[in-house]
Amino acid sequence: MRTPRNPTPFPTPPAMHQTPLNTIHHSPAWRIPRDLVSFGGKCSLLKWVIGYSFFRFSCSHWMVAAFARQRGQGVPREGVGGDLQVTRLIPDAKGTSCNQRLERISGTQHTYILRVPFRNENGILKKWISRFDVWSYLEKFVELLLMKKNLRKVPYDFMDAAGEIAAELQGTPDFIIGNYSDGNLVASLLSYKMGITHCNIAHALEKTKYPDSDIFWNNFDEKYHFSCQFTTDIIVMNNADFIITSTYQEIAGSGHLDDRSKPILFSMARLDRVKDITGLVEAFAKCAKLRELVNLVVIAGYNDVKKSKDREEIAEIEKMHELIKTHKLFRQFCWISAQTNRARNGELYRYIANTHGAFVQPTFYEAFGLTDIAEYLI
């Protein structure tokens, strides 16, 4: 992990000093919102956590509120001022509180929403616009006014997000969390200009929601502006100090191995109890010598339990994720969802053989054994 830009040493979460950045990306302890982390007394310098979520209020507000409640009465004792969530202010927000500049999040004592309006050449944008159309407003949103000695003297109508934050805190925050593509772009720019640590939440990636959008992005660009979004995702993920994830696919289906020079132990089958893929993973997890010598790669079922309608497969998916988390298999084990391209599947066997790997058939019972035949033919 690279040194944070803040000259004041930032008290990192447990084990981050010894853990590479690409491992933090897969650490189950950092998944949000599935598992919330209380920094406790270890982060006495963590005075403000700024979560950027321009559109996903329910998810992000829940996350920030739960995080604040978990710390409870320990906030003042730990020297933590509170949490500030920044989003956009919409003046013509009928029937909602989105036109309020500052709002305390219900159920918390030290957590607030700070809203800053979008602007264009004609002034403040008064109406809501789609999340797909915000890109031209974001840079202006984060323009710094740090040349001002006292930001509280800056007229509100001319104050941007960074100015609002610094004015509200009467100083610079220690830590910024970015959520979703547009929020992470804002967080990344603020992090760079304010010299503070940036945490990127890789959340709801559009490439997984719109089929073929990464290949035929130009066909969608007029309506969704995917060229801006996909470029943003690449930039901010590479610029973040560390990344946390929130979906099964982002955690289990990432396909990264620490030491790619190791031979591969490989298996491909349906993800059900009889095929016993989870049994293979558990055996690998519990054998320190095997983990030292080889990587394990399996192609089976879905990574995301929500995509399956089969009760047995759902149980196996949940068991697989539990094994990954319990035995810390990240970067030694790659779980790829089921593949339907037969020609490519054949090449997978060939690749495993050419790199001196081994095919494993862990099934309890095999009536015919198509995968065995395929492996023998290679």
URURLIN-V787761 format. One record per run of one state. SS is the DSSP state (h for helix, s for strand, l for the rest). FROM is the first residue (numbers start at 1). LEN is the number of residues. If there is no record, write none. Layout:
ss={SS,SS}
from={FROM,FROM}
len={LEN,LEN}
//
This chain:
ss={l,h,l,h,l,h,l,s,l,h,l,h,l,s,l,s,l,s,l,s,l,s,l,h,l,h,l,h,l,h,l,h,l,s,h,l,s,l,h,l,h,l,h,l,s,l,h,l,s,l,h,l,h,s,l,h,l,h,l,s,l,h,l,s,l,h,l}
from={1,21,25,28,31,40,44,48,53,57,72,74,78,82,90,102,105,111,118,119,121,123,125,131,134,135,142,151,154,156,159,161,170,175,180,195,197,203,206,209,217,225,226,240,242,246,248,253,263,269,277,287,288,294,300,305,308,311,328,333,337,342,355,358,360,370,378}
len={20,4,3,3,9,4,4,5,4,15,2,4,4,8,12,3,6,7,1,2,2,2,6,3,1,7,9,3,2,3,2,9,5,5,15,2,6,3,3,8,8,1,14,2,4,2,5,10,6,8,10,1,6,6,5,3,3,17,5,4,5,13,3,2,10,8,1}
//
